[in-house]
Amino acid sequence: MTIGTLSAKQKRAVSWWRDEPQYDAVICDGAVRSGKTVAMGLSFFLWAMSAFSGESFALCGKTVKALRRNVTAPMIPLLQGMGFRCAERLSSDTLTVEAGGRRNTFYLFGGKDEGSAALIQGSTFAGALFDEAALQPRSFVEQACARCSVEGSRFFFSCNPESPGHWFYREWICRAAEKNALYLHFTMEDNPSLSKSVRKRYERMYSGAFYRRFVLGEWITAEGLVYDFFSEDYVQTAPEEGFERWYISCDYGTANPASFGLWGLRGGVWYRVKEYYFDSREEGYQKTDEEYADELERLAGEREISGVVVDPSAASFMEALRRRGYAPIRAKNDVLSGIRVTADLLKSRRLVICGACTDAIREFSLYIWDDRAAGDAPKKENDHAMDDIRYFAATVAAEDAGGFAVTFAER
């Protein structure tokens, strides 16, 4: 990539600090794959190296791993091609950049939860870049901004849209003028490296709220069915043979229903072949860990199970499974990220629900967004098969599939 290959919107994002120096910050939001991340990264490093020497800067992401993938990995070769010397130290999460007698240090921080604000306390920075800003807690972002006390410091934000009730939308985007921030909205057309065929593929990946957010770049409220695209067309008959691996996913419940799914991999596709579903309220009695373990064994049959993905709160059930020789895996439990990954895998037919899974099929038609929640959240009703499917998608299938699903696993 060269400066000449950037779109007009990207060029403005890259050079705003030089051409429009009256602003203290820049905010770039919009569609996925719209070219805002690379423009923001390039802008941040060029500004820092032209304005300062011997200073420290903050690079902030949802996790340090995501930050390296999204920002430093593409930026380092780009900067080196422009004559900068870059030295990344993984052990200390730092990146040192030198050029023309100037040398600055960039510190990498992950803002994954409210406790992350403590990681940045006591530091002094000349500027901060926030990649995926809407995925970071308000306390973390505000603490990082507060640490930028060097004269001439500036803020660089990039994000995909979320709910219009999100704190970042209300505090920064709606108040951009008050914050003296330049606001730039990106669409896929602003990324010259994205072909029309790839753009169409992204448009097919999403539906409902996720389509409006990630393709159209709108800050809108999620409403209606969570998987609004799911229909009988997504239900298939399970293949009779040829499976390469087997897993079981579990949403464990005592007072609430329990849902287990048996998954088989065949030709790069994960099939939910069979399921077990028990509603203690409907049946009038509860089952113990050992009784649920018995049911799991019956579901597995004679198959060799590679792992059992379990609700991370079900510690006693995981211990019961260990005693029987199973390998329990703590499920990844970021709800919104898991829903996005599940939807991607279902729409791309890499995750298939088979006809025998009647309770899962029933829940797909009843699983809805909670319109009373402060942010995006599905209603805690008709969600037990939905949860075990989400656990499996985020923990096993996304890691196996590569491509787009893995792209959003961090989210």
Order of alpha helices (4+ residues) and beta strands (2+ residues): alpha-beta-alpha-beta-alpha-alpha-beta-beta-beta-alpha-beta-alpha-beta-beta-alpha-alpha-beta-beta-beta-beta-alpha-alpha-beta-alpha-beta-alpha-beta-alpha-alpha-alpha-alpha
